[in-house]
Amino acid sequence: MPIKSKAQRRKFAELLVEGKISPETFEEWNRAAGSTELPERLHPKAAVKPKSRRKKPTAKPKAARAKKASRPVRKRGRSGRRPA
């Protein structure tokens, strides 16, 4: 499995330093890549579209925020059932 990008080369060098792969394996993969100029990443990440900036709604005046008059709550009888 030859190294195909600069990012892979860095990752495998890190694994070599940590001792997770042998130096022979790293050299084999590095040699197989050759002396060609490697891309930074094999599959570049897709460009992320910036989110549209929507304006926050402005605060309404206190008078407009006042609670609406609600209908009166009907109390239930002792049995807890609704009146017929």
PyMOL commands that set and color helices and strands:
alter all, ss='L'
color gray80, all
select helices_A, chain A and resi 6-18+23-33+62-65
alter helices_A, ss='H'
color red, helices_A
deselect
rebuild
show_as cartoon
